[in-house]
Amino acid sequence: MGARCERIVGMAFDAFSRGASEVGPEVEALDSQIDRDELDIHALILRILARRQPVADDLRFLATALRLITDLERIGDEAVNIGERAVKDDGGAKLLVGPELGAMAIEALDMLHGALESFVQWDDHGADLVLRRDDEVDRRCSAVIAAMINYMGQHSDQILAGLRIIRVAKYLERIADHATNVAEEVIFMVRGDDVRHGYWAQSSRRSSVAPGAP
């Protein structure tokens, strides 16, 4: 399921970048597979919980997997949204922010890959690294939106193109957010720490203070 998510995001963003609207049905078919994955994995986890009554690490693993598949399913939905914004010609709007948007897509995909690898390897350190990268995606998203607002103000005939780009930037930001959620779930699975809602940043600051420091 994770591999399909990585593939669908890459496929959808490539279609948007090239204006290849004909890729849409392929993206939607892959999203349907991801939806089936979620249902199958969810049913399997419930059977394991009912029949084996796992505890300790096994229970945290299954609890993590239940939350993880929801984030992965939503990543598939965001990729479909990106693919739906692929049109043949977006004028100068896409050229203006293409490099920044491309870098944002790479960063979001790297975060997703890193989060999934951390899950497979039970690697909380790798998950910590994923969390540190989310601010960069947010920064790039804000830069793209600011550039598009300015561009649309000067080119009224490009408003639709600018809005499409803003939406794609937001979809990429959400994909990075879901990757962040996966990383947080990995930390819970490995360490038993709940680092959602900013608690990871607070614990990181505390751990960076030397023992005995005021």
N, C-alpha and C positions, 0 to 999 in steps of 0.2 A: 504493500500500500504506500509506504514511504517512497519507494522508487518510482511508482506511478505519479506521485505528487511532484517529485523533482522533474520528471519528464513533462508533465502537463504544463507546469509553470514555464519551463524553457520553451516548449512548443508554442504556447500562447503568446509569450512576449516576442518571440521571433516572428510570428505571424503579424503581430501589431507593428513591429519595426519595419517589416517588408510590405505592409499593406496587403497581406495575403489572406483576404477574407474567405477564400475557398477552404482554408484549413479548419474553419469553424466546426463542421461535422465531426472531424477527427478528434478535436478537443472535447466536444460534447460526449463522444463515445468513450473516451478515456475517463471523463468525469463519472459516467455511469458505472464504469468498473470500480472506481474509487468508492462510490456509494454502496455497491454490493460488498466491497471489502469491509466497509464499516459494519454493515449488518451481520456479515458472517463472523467477524472477529467479536463483535458484541455478544452474539449468541454463544460462541465458544467460551468466552470468559464467564458468562453466566452459568454454563454447564459445569465448568471447573469449580466455581465458587460453591455451587449446590452439592456437587458430588465429593469434592476433596477437602473442602473447608480449609483452605491454606492459611498459614499464619506467617508473621514476621516478614522476611524479604519477599517471599512468594506473594503474600497478600499485597505488599506495597507495589510489586511489579504489576499485578493485575489491576490494582486501582489506578496506577499510572497509565496502563494501556487503555483503560476505559476512557480516560480524559484525552489521551493522545489521539485516538482515532477520531474524536470529534474535531480537534484542530486540523487534522489531515483532511477530513471531509470538507471543511470550510476552505482550506487552501485550494482544493479542486474547484470549488465554486468561484473563488476569486480569479483563478486562472481562466475560467469560462468567461467571466466578466471582461478580462483583458482581451481575450480573443474576439469578443463581440465588438470591440472598438477598432478592429482592423479594417481600414478602408484604403483604397488604392492611392489616394493623394491627400495628404494633410498639409500641403503647401509648405510655407516656411516655418510653421510652428514646430513641427517635429524636428526639423533641422536645427532649430535654435537650442533645444534642450536634449537632443538625441544622446550626446555623450554622457550627460549627467543622469539621464533616465536609464541608459544602458548600465552605467556603473551601479546605480541603485538596484537594478534587477540582478546583477552579479552578486552584490552584497546580500540581497535577500535570499538568493539561491544558496549561497555559501553558508548562511546562517541555518537554513533548513537542512542542508547536508550535514553540517556540524552537529546540529541537535539530534538528528536521527542516528548518526554515528555514536554520539554520546549515549543514546538509549541502548543501542546494541552492545556497546562496550562497558556499560555501567560506569561511565566516565564523568564524574561530577565536575572535574577540572575543565574538561572540554565544554561542558554545559555552562560553566561560569564564563568561559571565553565568548560563547554565543551571546550571553546576556550583555556583555560589554559592547557588542557591535550594534545594538539596536539604536543607540543615539545617532550613529552615523547615517543610518537609513532615514531616520526622522529629519536630520539636517538636510539631506539631499532632497527629500520630499518637499520640505519648506522652500528650498531654493527653486525647485521646478515650478511650484505653484506661484511663487512670487514673480518668476520670469514670465509665466504664462499670463498672469493678471496684467502685467505691464505691456506685454505684447498685444493682448486683446484690446487694451485701451488705445493702442495706436493703429490696430488693423481690425476694424469692425467686421470685415468680411471673413475673418478667421476665428470668430468666436466659437463656432461649433468644434473646430479642430482643437482650439485651446482647451475647451471643456473636456474633450475626449482625453487629452493628455493629462489634465489634472486628475481625472478619474483613474487613469492607469497608474499614476503616481500613488494615489490613495490605495489602490488595490495592492500594489507592491508593498506599501507600508504595512498593510494588514497582514500580508503573507509573512513579513518579518515579525510582526506581533505574534502570529501563530507559532512561528519558529521559536520565539522567546517563550511562549507558553510551554512548548515541548521541552525546552531546556529547563524551565522551572520544575516541570514534572519529573525530569531525570534527577534533579537535585533532591527532590522529595523521595524518589525511589531509592537513591543511594545513601543519602544521609539522614533521611527522615525529617528534613527541615522544610517547612512551608515558606517559600521565599516570594510568594505572590504579593501584588499590591505594593511594591517598593521595599519590601522587607529584605530583599537580596542586597540592595544598595546600602541599607542601614547596617546589615551584618558585615558587609565588605568594609565599610568605614571603621566599624569597631575592630575588625581583625587587623586593620592596618595600623592601629595605635599600639605602640610598644608597651609590653607589660610594665606597670608601675607609672605609666605616663599620666598626667592629670587629665 
